[in-house]
Amino acid sequence: MHYIINPWVFYLLHVVNAIQGICILFIIAFGLLFSVYLISFDDIPDERCPSPIAILKKFKVPIILSVTFLVFVPSKDTLYRMLIASQVTTENIGTAKETIQDVADYIIDAVKEIKDKEDD
């Protein structure tokens, strides 16, 4: 069987959506925790606590990766649109037009038959 659209594409679209959700949660959680740490940093008497700059240096790569992924990877809806747009060609439109016309003619004929049976 030859698929027009590989079913794995739909799975990957949902995976991309899940990864975006994880990136958003990571950024929000890190932002909230870091904000609380900044607020309470002056109140912490222990000298062993890392400075806010040290924390930012540790989390620099995951933050940059998360933001980059969110900026450059399209949303699930956009990926669906791109997938549909890649399948639409002038040949497909012509075939779809003929198919729609055939279906419309079939429905009209079926309605006429039902109406003729009701009239009898």
C-alpha positions in Angstrom: 0.0 0.0 0.0 1.3 3.4 -0.9 0.4 6.2 1.5 0.0 9.8 0.3 1.0 10.9 3.8 3.1 8.6 5.9 1.2 7.8 9.2 4.4 8.4 11.1 4.2 12.1 10.2 1.1 12.4 12.5 3.0 10.8 15.3 5.9 13.1 14.9 3.6 16.1 14.8 2.3 15.2 18.2 5.9 14.6 19.5 6.8 18.1 18.4 3.8 19.5 20.2 4.8 17.6 23.4 8.4 18.8 23.2 7.1 22.4 22.8 5.0 21.9 25.9 8.0 20.6 27.9 10.1 23.6 26.7 7.4 26.0 27.9 7.0 24.3 31.2 10.8 24.3 31.7 11.1 28.0 30.9 8.2 28.9 33.2 9.4 26.7 36.1 13.0 27.9 35.8 11.8 31.5 35.7 9.7 31.1 38.8 12.3 29.2 40.8 15.0 31.6 39.7 12.8 34.6 40.7 12.2 33.1 44.1 15.9 32.4 44.5 16.8 36.0 43.6 14.3 37.4 46.1 15.6 35.2 48.9 19.3 35.3 47.9 20.1 38.2 50.2 18.4 36.4 53.1 20.5 33.3 52.8 23.4 33.5 55.2 25.2 30.4 53.9 28.2 31.3 51.8 28.1 27.9 50.0 24.9 28.8 48.0 25.8 29.6 44.4 25.4 33.1 43.1 22.6 33.8 40.7 25.2 34.3 37.9 26.5 30.8 38.6 23.0 29.3 38.3 22.4 31.1 35.0 25.7 29.7 33.7 24.7 26.2 34.6 21.3 26.5 32.9 22.5 28.5 30.0 22.4 25.7 27.4 19.0 24.2 28.3 17.5 27.7 28.3 19.0 28.6 25.0 17.9 25.3 23.5 14.3 25.6 24.8 13.9 29.2 23.5 15.5 28.3 20.1 13.2 25.3 19.8 10.1 27.4 20.6 11.1 30.1 18.2 12.2 28.1 15.2 10.0 24.9 15.3 6.5 25.6 14.0 3.4 24.7 16.0 1.4 21.6 15.3 -1.2 23.6 13.4 1.4 25.2 11.2 3.0 21.8 10.6 -0.4 20.4 9.5 -0.9 23.3 7.2 2.6 22.7 5.7 1.8 19.0 5.3 -1.4 19.8 3.5 0.2 22.4 1.3 2.9 20.0 0.3 0.3 17.5 -1.0 -1.8 20.0 -2.9 -0.8 20.1 -6.6 -2.6 21.2 -9.7 -3.1 17.5 -10.6 -4.7 16.8 -7.1 -7.0 19.8 -7.5 -8.2 18.6 -10.9 -8.8 15.1 -9.5 -10.5 16.4 -6.4 -12.8 18.6 -8.6 -13.8 15.6 -10.7 -14.4 13.5 -7.6 -16.5 16.1 -6.0 -18.5 16.5 -9.2 -19.0 12.8 -9.3 -20.1 12.6 -5.7 -22.5 15.6 -6.2 -24.0 13.9 -9.3 -24.4 10.7 -7.3 -26.2 12.4 -4.4 -28.5 14.3 -6.8 -29.4 11.0 -8.6 -30.0 9.3 -5.2 -32.3 12.1 -4.1 -34.2 11.9 -7.3 -34.7 8.2 -6.9 -35.9 8.5 -3.4 -38.3 11.3 -4.4 -39.6 9.2 -7.3 -40.2 6.3 -4.9 -42.1 8.6 -2.5 -44.3 9.9 -5.4 -45.4 6.3 -6.4 
